[in-house]
C-alpha cells in the first residue's frame, strides 16, 4: 500500500502544464515521397503515433526542452534525432531505405539511445522472436543470443551464463528492479515467466558502474510488455503445446490506454511432464508454473509513473535419476515450491531540458524445498522402474496423508531497493547522469534444515557517467563507489567496498563501419552461500562449507567490437579479455558427509577471453531472405593453470530465415537452423570432457486476419534428428543423463 500512497502523493503535487504539440512529416530520403504507417516515438516521454497516408503525424503533451525522437518502419533504417521544443519550423525527417531490421531504443543504459549510437555494445532480442524457436522456458530462449548460455537442471531450471560467468555474477533486472530470488544456488532458476516480457537486453561485460555488485559478469535486462497505444485497447489469448513433455503453456492479457492513464494485466499457466530423450524419460523433471503480471501508468507533459506487480509460483521436480516412466505432471519428492513477488514503481519528472528518474522496488522470494525423510546410511534399493514408481507414489501418498507437508528447507528473502538518477541539461556536446542506488535485504530460515543462516545485507552506491559527442567519435566515461555490509546472525559481520570506473569510445571508420572500444572494472562481494554455507543440499547432492574470509571479486575487462553494415550485408566481431582477481570457486576436498561429497569455497585469480563473430546476408533483390552465421568462443583459466568450471563449449550457428507478407497472411516467417557445439576438453579439476553434437531445428508461422481478429499460428521443431547428447552446462551431466530429444511445438495466438 505504501507504493500506492506514494503514487497518489506524486500525482497530487505534480503540476499539469498545457498540452503542447509537435507536427511533422516523414519522407523517403531518395524519392522524397511521404511514408505511411511509420512509427514516431519519444522514448523519454513514452509517447508515440503513426504517420497517415500523407506521411504526417501529430504528438501532443510535449514539455519544453530537449527530446530524442525515434522513427522506424520496415524497409528503412531507423532514424534518431534530438529536437528542442518549441520548434522553429515543422519537423521533417527523411528515412534511408534499408533491408536491415529496425533498431530499438536501448533501455538498460542511462542515455536511452539506439544501439548504433551507443558507446557500449548491448545485444537486444525480441522475446517473441526467441519463442518462435521452440524453447520451453525463458532461460533456454536466451541461449539463442550470441555469448549467452544456460546452466540447466532439466528443462524447468536454467541459470543464464554470459561469456563463461554465471550465478550471481550475472545480474537480472525485471520491471526496472534487480531480481533477487536466491540466485546463488546452483539449482535456482530465474523464477520469472516469459509471458508479459517484450524484449531482453544483454550487457556482456562488467556493468558494476551502472548496477553495482553482482553485475561483474554482465546484465540481463528484461523489458516488460508495453501498454496499448493511446486511446486504444488490446487483448489476446495464447496457447502452446510441446510434444516432448506433453506439456502446454497458455496466457491471456488485456491492456488499455487513455490520454493519461493506462493499465494492463496478464496471467499465464504452464505444465510439463518429464522430458524425453531417445531412450527414456528423465524422472521428476516435470513442473508447473503460474504467473500473473499487472501494471498501471500515468503520464502528462512533465511527469510519468509506472507501477508494476508480478507474482510467480512454481512447483519444480528435482530428478534423482532415471526411474518411473510416465507423463504425469505432478512433481514427486524431492521438489521445490517457489513463490516470487516483484513490486516496482518507476517515475520520471521532466524539467526544462533535464529530468529526474526514481525507481523503487521490493521483491519477496519464498523458497520451500521438500524431500524424502530417510536415514542417509540406509538406502532402499529398487530393481526396476516399476518398483521405483510404486516407491515414489507411496511416499507422495504418505506425505499427503500427513496433511500439510513440512518443507525440509524454507527460506524467505525480502529485498527493498531504490535507484535515483538525475540527467543534467543536455548540450550539443555532453550528456551527464549522476545517481545513487541502495538495497536492504533480509534472509530468514523457517525449515528444519538450514543451508545458510539468517542475515541482513545493506548496499549503497553513488555514480556519475557522461556521454561526450565529438565530430569524429563519441566517448563515455564514468565512476562509481559502492559499499556493502553483510550482518549474519551467527556473528559474522563483513564490510566490502569497491571503486569502479569505465571508459569507452565509438567511432565510425566509414559510413558503414562502427568500431567500439570499452574498458571497465567490476566487482562482486561474496554472497551468503559462499560465506556461510554448512550443510547438504538436496538439489546439489553435496555438502558445502562456506568461507568467511573471502574477499571481493574484482575484475577489469576490455572489449573491442567492429561492425559493418549496408543495405544487404552485416558483419560483426566482438573480442574480450576479462581479468578476475580473487575468483571464488567450489572444489571437493575428497571427504564425505552423509554420503555427500564435501565442497569448499576457495579463491584464485583467473582470466576469461574469447568473443563472437558473425555475418548476416539479405541479398538484393530478395530482401525476404536472411542467411546468418555466428561463432562464439570463451576460455576460462585460473592463474595456476586450472580450468574454470561451467565454461560453455565453442559453438557455430547457421540459420536461414525467410519473411513474407501476402494477402491475408502477415508477418510470415520460416527458418531452419543448425547449431553445432564442439567438444569441450577444457574442464575443471572435478569435471569431465563433453562430446560435441549438432542440433537441427526449424519453424514456420505468421498472422491471419479473420473477422477483424488477428490469428497467429506457429509450428516449430527442435532437435529434429532426435540426437542423444549432453550439454556441458547440464547439471545432470555427472549422472550421464541426456538432454531433451525431439520436440514439435504448436502455437496459437488470438489478438482481439
N, C-alpha and C positions, 0 to 999 in steps of 0.2 A: 504493500500500500504506500510505502514511503516514496516509491518511484512515481506513483500516480499523483500524489500530492505535489511532488516536485514539478511534475509536468504542468499541473494546474497553476502553480505559482509562476512558473516561467511564462506561460501563456498570458497570465494576468498582467505582468509587468512589461510585456513586450508591446511597444508602440506600433500601431497599424498605420503605415505610411500609404500614400496614394499609389494606386496601381499604375506603374509606368510601362510603356510599350516599346518593343523593338519590331520594326517592319523590315523585311528584306527579301531577297530572291536568290535562288541557286541556279547556276547555269553550267553548261558543258564548256570546259576551257577551250576545246578545239572548235566546236561548231557554234558556240555562243547561244545555243538553244536552251530553253528552260528545262529543268529536270523535275519531273513529277514524282511524288512519293519519297523524296529524300527526307531522312530523319535529321532534325535540327535539335541540338540538346545542349543545355547549360549544366554541366556536371555539379558545379558548386551549389546551384540552386535546385538541382534535380527537376528542372523544367524542360519540357520538350514538346515538339509538334512535328507535323509532316507537311511538306510543301503541296500546294494544289497543282492543277493542270498547267498553270502558268509559272510554276516554279516559285511561287510566292509563299511567304509564311509570316505569322504574327506571334510574338511571345509577349505575354502580359505579366505584370507583377515583378518588374525588374528594378532592383535597387541601384542607386548611383555608385559608380566605382568601376573597377576593372573586373572583367569576367572572361572566362575561356569558353568559346563556342565550338562545338563539335558537329560536323556534318558528315553523314555516311549514307551510302546506298550501294547495293550490289552492282558491280561493274565499274566502280570508281574508287580511287584512292581516298581514304578518309582524310578530311581536312580539319585542322585545328588552328584556331585563330584567337588572339587576345583582342578584346574590344574594350573601350571605355565608354560607359554610359553617363550622360546622354551623348548620342551620336550626332555628328555634324551633318551627315548625309545618310540616305538609305543604304543599308548594308547589302552588298553584292559579293557572293562567294562563288568562285569558279572551281569545279572539280576536274581532276585529271582522270581520264579513262584508264582502268586497270582491271586485270583478272585476279589480282591478289585479294585474299579475303579481307573483309573490313576489319579495321582496328577498333579496339575498345579502350576506354579510359582505365588506367591502372589505379586502383583504389588503395592498394597496400603500401604505396609510397606517399610521402606527405604532400607532394605537389600536384597529384592527380592529373597526370599527363598521358598522352598516347605513348605506347611503348617506343615508337620511333623517336620520340622527344626525350625519353628518359635517359639519364646517365647510367643508372643501374639496370642491368638486364633482369627482366621479370617475365616468366612464362605465364601465359593466360590461356585457359581452356574452358570451353562451354561444357557444362555438365551434361546437357542433352546429347551433345556430340560424343562424349565419353560413354554415356549409357548405351548408345547405339551399337557399341562393340560387344555388349552382352555380359558385362561384369555383374556379379551377384551383389557386391556391396560397394560403398564409396571408395574404400581404401584400394580395392582391386582396380577400380576405374582409373584412379590416379596414376597407375603404373603405365598408362599409355603416354604420359608426358615424359619426354627425354630427360634422364637424370633422376627420375623418381621411381622407386621400387617399394616393396612392402614386405615386412616380416609377418608371415601369416601363420595362423593356427587354424587349419581347416579353411572353410570359406566364410566363417562368421566373424573372425577376428583378424584384423590387419593393422599393422603399425607402419606409418609412412617412413621411408628411407630416402634421404636426399644426399646424393653423392657419397654414400657409404656411412652417413651418420643418421642415427635413429633415436628411439626412446625420447626422453625429454631434452635431447639436443636439437630436436625439431619442434618448433612452437606452432601450434594450430590456433588460428583465430576464426571465430564464428560469430556472426551478428556484431562484428566490430570489437569483441572482447576475447581475451585469451581463454581457450578451452582447458579447464582444469578437471580432469577425471581420473586422477591417479595413474597418469600415463607412464610412470616409471616402471610399472610391472611388465615383464616380457609378454604375458598373455592378456594384456589390457589393450583393447582396441580403441577406436575413435569415439564410439558411443554417440554417433550422430548419423541421421539418415540423409541420403542424397535428395529425398523429396523436399521441395521447397528451397533448394540451393540452386542458384542460377549459374555460377561460374566459380572457378578456383584460380588463384594467382599463386605462383611459386617463386619465392626468392631463394635462389640456390647459392647460399654462402652466408657468412655471418651477418645477421641483421640485429645484433645487440644494440646498435646505435638507435634503432627505431623502436625496439621492443624489449630490451633488457635481457636478463638471464633467460636461459632455455632457448634463445634464438641463435646459439652458437653455430649450428649447422644449417639453418635456413628457416623459412616460414611458409606454411600453407595457409593462405588467406581465403576463407570460404565466403563468397558474397551471396547473401540471401536473395530470393526472388524479388523483383521489383514490384511496386504497386501498379495497378492498372493506369493507363493513360488518363489525363484529366477528363472529368465528366464522362466516365465510361465504367462498365462492369464486365468482368470476365470470370467464367467458371469452367472447370474441367474435371473429368474423371479419367483416371489412367489405370491400366492393369497390365501385368506382365506374367508370363508363365515360363518356367525354367525346367526343361525336360530332365536334366541330370539329377536334380534334387527333388523332382516332383513338387517344386515349390512355386510360390507366387508372391508378387508384391503388388499392392494397389494403393492409390492415393486419390484424394479429391480435395479441391480447393475452390475458394471464391474470393474475389477481390474487387473493390470498388473505390473510385476516387471522385471527389468533387473539386471545386476550385481550390480549397484549402485543406480539407480533411480527407483522409484516405485510410483504408483498413484492408486487412486480408487475413485469411486463416487456411490451414491445410492440415489434413490428417492422413496418416498412412499406416499400413499394416503389411508385414512380410512374414512368411513362414516357409521353412525349408526342412526337408528330411536330410538324412545322412547323404553326403555326396558320394558319387560312384566313380571308381576307376574302371579300367578294362576288366578287372577280375573280381572286385569286391566293393562293398560299401564300407566307408570308414565310420565305424560305430560312434554314435554320440557326437557327431559334428552338426547335428540338427540345431535349429534355433528359431526363435520367434522375436520379432521387433515391432513395437508400436511407437509411433511418433506423432506429435502434434506441434504445429508452429502457428503463431498468430502475431499480428503487428498492427499498430495504429500510428499514423503520422499526421503532422500538421505543418503547414508552411505558409508564409506570406513573403512579401518582398524583402524583409530584413531578418527573418528568423525561420528555422526549420527544426523539427524534432521528430524522432522516430523511436518508438518503444516496441521492442520485440520480446517474445517469450517462446521458448522451446522446451518441451519435455519429451524425453526418450526413455522408453522402458524396454529392456531386452532380457531374454532368458536364453542363455547360451550353453549348450552342452560342451563338455571338455572330454575329449576322447582318451580312453585308456589303451587303445589299440583296436585290432580287428576282432569283432565279436558278433553280437546279434545282427542279423541281416534282414532289415525290413525298411519300410518307408514311413514309419510313424514320425510325427513331428514334435511330440512331447519329449523334451530332453530327459535323459536318465541321469542318475548320480554318477559322477560329480557334475555340477553345473553352476554357472554364475547367474545371479539375478541382479540386474543393474538398473538404476533409475538416475537420470541426469537431467537437471533443470538448468536452463540458461535464461537470465533476465538481462536485458541491455537497454540503455537509454542513450541515444546518440543525438546531440543537438549542435546547432551552429547559429551564432549570432553574427550578422553581417553589418559592418560599419563601412564608412566611405573608404573603399579601396583596401580594406583589411577585414579579418574575420577571426572569431574565437570558436574553436571546436572543443566540446567537452563530452566525454563518454564515461558512463558509469555502468559497471557490470556486476552481476552476482551469479555465481554458479554453485550448485549444490549437487554433489555426487554421492549417491547411496549405494555402496557395493556390498553385496552378500554373496558368499560362496558356500555351497552346500556339498558335502562329501560323505563318503561312507565312514561310519564309525566302526573301526575294526582294530584288532591288535596288529601292530606293524610287524611283529615277529612271526605271525601265523597267517599265511595267505591260503585261501581255499583254491584248489586247482580245478579247472574245468576242461574237460577233454574235447568238447566240440562247441560249435556256435549255438546249438540248441540248448545245452546246459547253461551256457553263459546268458542267453536270452532269459531263461527262467530265473536265473540268479538276479539279474538286473531288475526284472519286473517284480520279483518278490521284495527286493529292497525298497523299490519305489512304493509298493503297496503297503509295506510296514511303515514307511515314513508317513504316508498319508493317514494310516490308522492312528498314528500318534497325535493327529490334529495338526497344529501349526508346527512345521518342521523348523527347527532352530538352525541358523547358519553357523558353520564352523568358524568362518571368517566374516566379520561385519565391520566395515569402516565407513564413516561419513566425513566427507571432505567439503568444507564450506569456504568459498573464496569470494571476497569483495575487492574490486579494483576500480581504479579511475585513470583517466588519460585526458589531460588538458593541454591543448596546443593553441598558440597564438600565431597567426600569419601576419607578419608585418606588411605595411603598404608596399605594393609592388612598384618597381621601377622598370625601365626598359632593359636594365642590365641584371638586376638581382631580385631574388625572392628568398625570404628568410622565415624560418619557423623555429620557435622555441617552445619548450613544453616540460611538463612534469608528469610522471607516472608513478603509481603505487599499488600495493596489494597487501591485503591481510588474509591469511589462510589458516584454518584450524583443521586438524585431523584428530578424530576420536574413534576409539575402538569399542565395540559392543558385543563381539562374538567371543566364543570360548577360546579361540586361538588368537594370537597377536603376532603378526609378522613385523610390524613397525609400531612404535609406541605413539601415544598421544603427543601432539606437538603443535606449535604455532610458528608461522613464518610471516615476516614482515619485510616488504620491499619498498624502496624509494629510489627514484631516478630522475635526473634532470638532463635535458638535451637541448642542443641547438644545431641546426643544419641550414645551409644556404645553397641555392642553385644560381650560378652566375653565368650569364649569357655573354659570349663574345662572338665576333663575326665568324671566326674560324672554328670555334669549339664551345662546348658547354662544360662547366666544371661544377661538381657538387662536393662540398666539404661538410664535415660535422664532427661533433664531440659529445661525449656523454659521461656522466659519473653515476654509479649505482652503489647501493649498499643493501645487504640482505642480512637479517637476523633470524636464526633458527633456534627456537627455545623448546627443548624436549623435556617432557615431564620426568624422564628418568634422571635428569640432572645435567644433561649436555646443553650448553648454550654457546652458539657459534655466531661469529660475525664475519661476513665476507664483503669486500669492497673491490671495485674494479673501475678503471678509467679506460674508455674506448674511443676510437676515432675512425673516420673513413675519409677517403678522398677518391674521386673518380673523374674521368674526363671522357667526353663523347665528341667525336668529330666526324664530319663527312669527307672522306677522302675524295670521293666523286659524288655526283648527284645520286648515284645508286648504291654507294658503298659507305657503310657506317662502321666505325671502329670504337669500341668501348674498352677502357682500361680502368679497373677498380681495385683498390686495396682497402681492406677493412680489418679491424680487430673485433673479437667477440669473446664472451666469457660464459661460463655456466658454473653456478655454485652447486656443490653436491646435493643430491636430493635425500629425502628422509630414508629411503630404502638403502641407499649407499652408505649413509652414516650410521644407521641404527638397526638394520635387519638382524634378526636372530631367530631362525626357525625354518621349518619345512613348509613348502607351499604346494598345494595340490596341482596348481596349474603349471608349475615349472618342474616338479619332481626333483627338487634339490633343496639342500639345507644351506641357506645363505647367511653369511656373517658379515655385518657392516663394519665400517672403519671410520671412527670418529675423528681421525687425524687427516682425513682427505682435504686437499686444497682445491681452490678454484681451478677448473679447466680454463685455459686462456689460449686463444688462437689468433693467427693472422693469416689472411687468405688473399691471394692475388688472382684476379680474373681477367682474361683477355677474350674479347668477343669481336668477331668480324662477321658482318652481314652484307650480303649483296642481293639486290632485288630489282627486277624490272617488270614489265607487264606480264612476262610469261615464264620467268625463271627466278628462283630464290636459292640462296646458298648461305649456310651459317656454320661457324666453327667456334666453339666455346672451349677454352682451356683454363684449368685452375690448378693452383698449388696451395694446400691448406696445412699449415704447421700448427699442431695442437700440443701445447705443453700440459703436463700433468693429466694426460688422458686416463680416465677411470675405466677399468675393465674388470670382468669377473674371470676367475680362474680356479679350477679344482685343486685341492691340496692332497688328494688321494685318500682322505678319510671318509667314513660313512657314519651318519646319524639316522637311526630308524630306517636303515636300508636306503637312505637318500645320500647321494654324494655331496660332500661339503664344498661350497664355493666361497672364495674370499674376494673382497673388493680391493684392488691394488691400483697403482698409478705408474705411468711411464710416458715419457714424451713420444709423440707419434707424428706421422705425416700422411696426408692423403693427396693424391694427384690424379689427374685424368681429364675427361671432358666429353663433349658431344659434338658431332659433326653431321650435317645433313643437307640434302638438296630437295627442292620442290619444283617440279616441272608442270606447267599447264600450257601446252603448246598452242601456237596460233595456227589456224583459226578455231581449233576445237577447245574453247575455253572451259568446256564442261568436264574435260579430262584432267585429273590430277594424279601425278606419279610422285611418290615421296619415298625417300630412303634416309635412314638415320642410323648412326652408330654411336654407342655410348660405352665408356670405359672408366673404371675407378680402381685404384690400387691404394691399399692402406697398410702401413707398416709402423711398428714401434721402432724407436731408435736402437733397440737391442737386436733388431733384425727379424723379430717375430711378426707374423701377420696379424692384423686386427681381425676380430670376429665380425660376422654378418656383413661382409663386403660383397655386394652383388657381382655376379659374373658379367663379363663383357657381352653385349648383345647387338644384333643387327636387325633392323626392322624395315621391311619393304611393303609398300602399300599402294594399291591402285584404287582410285575413287572417281566415280562419275557423278555429276549433278545434272538434274534435268527438271524441266517445268513445262508441262504440256497439257493443254485443255483444262480438264477439271482436276488434274494431278499436279500438286505444287510441292516445292521443296523436296523433290525426289532425289534419292541418292542410292548408290550401290557401291560396295567396296569388297576387296579381297586383300587380306593381309597375311604375310608370313613373317613371324618373329623367330629368329634363330638366337638361342642363348648358348654361349660357348662353355666349354668345360672350365670349372673353377678349381684350380690346383693350389691357389694361394690361400691356405686355410690356417686358422689359429691353432694353438697348441692342443686344444681338445676337440678340434673339428676334423672333418674328413672331406676328401675331394668329392666333387659332384660332376656327373657326366653332363655333356651338352645335349641339346634337343632343339627341335624346330616345331612350332605350333602354327597351324593354319586356321584362319578364321575368315568369315565372310558375312555380309549382311545386305539387306535392301529395305527401303522404306520410303515413305512420303505422306503427304496430306491430300485428302479428298474433300471437296466441298459438296455437301449433300443437305438440301433443305435448310439452308442458312446455318449449317453446322459444319465445323471442320473436324474431320475424322482422320487421325494419324494412325498409320499402320506400319509395323516394323517386324522384320524377321532377321535373326542373326544366329550364327553358329560359331562356337569356339572349340578349339582342339578337334577339328573336324575329322582328323585321321585317328582319333581316339588313342593318342600317344600315351604310353606309360612313362612318366617322368617324375623327377623330384626337383623342385626349385631349391637352390642353395639357401634361400632365406626362409624355407619352411621349417617351423619348429617341430614338425613331425618327421623330419629327415632322419633324426637319430634312431627312429624306430623302423626305418625303411618303408614308410608309408608314402604311396604315390599321391601326387596332386590330382585335381579333378580331371576326369576324362571328358569325352564328347558331350556337348550340351547344345541343344537347339532351343532358342528363346523367342517367344512371340510377344509382341507389344501392341496395345490398343490405347489410343488417347482421344477422348471426345472433348472438344472445346465448344462450349455453348455460348 
